[in-house]
Amino acid sequence: MANTAQARKRARQSIKRRADNFAFRSRVRTAIKRVRQAISAGDKAAAEAVFRESTGVIDSIAAKGIIHRNKAARHKSRLSQAIKAL
């Protein structure tokens, strides 16, 4: 258990930060899942529209440092390749 006021505050902050980071990662996973569902449905126009929205979400989460920028680029690249293959 934290003994000083500073340590107690850091513990409170880390709990809040962890919850926020969990929500941000969930947003990224949902965005990727939506694109994959559109791809599996075979609708290229819908997949491209969802991909454009998802790209913004992925980039913003990478800019916050929640996921690494290379991981964000990898996801976007693979989704783009899948859409082009339709």
C-alpha positions in Angstrom: 0.0 0.0 0.0 1.2 3.5 -0.7 2.6 5.3 2.3 3.0 8.9 1.1 0.5 11.3 -0.3 2.4 11.4 -3.5 2.3 7.6 -3.9 -1.4 7.5 -3.1 -2.0 10.1 -5.8 0.1 8.2 -8.3 -1.9 5.1 -7.5 -5.1 6.9 -8.2 -3.8 8.4 -11.5 -2.5 5.0 -12.7 -6.0 3.4 -12.1 -7.7 6.1 -14.1 -5.0 6.0 -16.9 -5.3 2.2 -17.1 -9.1 2.5 -17.6 -8.7 5.2 -20.2 -6.0 3.2 -22.1 -8.3 0.1 -22.0 -11.1 2.1 -23.6 -8.8 3.5 -26.3 -7.5 0.0 -27.2 -11.1 -1.2 -27.3 -11.9 1.6 -29.8 -9.1 0.5 -32.0 -10.1 -3.1 -31.9 -13.7 -2.2 -32.7 -12.7 0.0 -35.7 -10.5 -2.8 -37.1 -13.3 -5.3 -36.6 -15.8 -3.1 -38.4 -13.5 -2.9 -41.5 -13.0 -6.7 -41.4 -16.8 -7.2 -41.3 -17.3 -5.0 -44.3 -14.6 -6.8 -46.2 -16.1 -10.2 -45.4 -19.5 -8.9 -46.6 -17.8 -8.3 -50.0 -19.0 -4.6 -50.2 -15.9 -2.7 -51.4 -17.5 0.8 -51.2 -18.7 0.2 -47.7 -15.4 -1.2 -46.7 -13.6 1.8 -48.0 -15.9 4.2 -46.2 -15.5 2.3 -42.9 -11.7 2.2 -43.5 -11.5 5.9 -43.8 -13.2 6.4 -40.5 -11.1 3.7 -38.8 -7.9 5.2 -40.1 -8.6 8.4 -38.1 -9.3 6.4 -34.9 -6.1 4.3 -35.3 -3.9 7.3 -36.0 -5.2 9.2 -33.0 -4.7 6.3 -30.6 -1.1 5.9 -32.0 -0.5 9.6 -31.6 -1.4 9.3 -27.9 1.1 6.4 -27.5 -1.5 3.8 -26.6 -0.4 1.6 -29.4 3.0 1.9 -31.3 2.9 3.9 -34.5 4.4 0.9 -36.4 1.5 -1.3 -35.1 -1.0 1.3 -36.3 0.7 1.4 -39.7 0.7 -2.4 -40.0 -3.0 -2.6 -39.2 -3.8 0.1 -41.8 -1.6 -1.5 -44.4 -3.1 -5.0 -44.0 -6.7 -3.6 -44.0 -5.9 -1.6 -47.1 -4.5 -4.7 -48.9 -7.6 -6.7 -48.0 -9.8 -4.0 -49.4 -7.8 -3.8 -52.7 -8.0 -7.5 -53.0 -11.9 -7.3 -53.2 
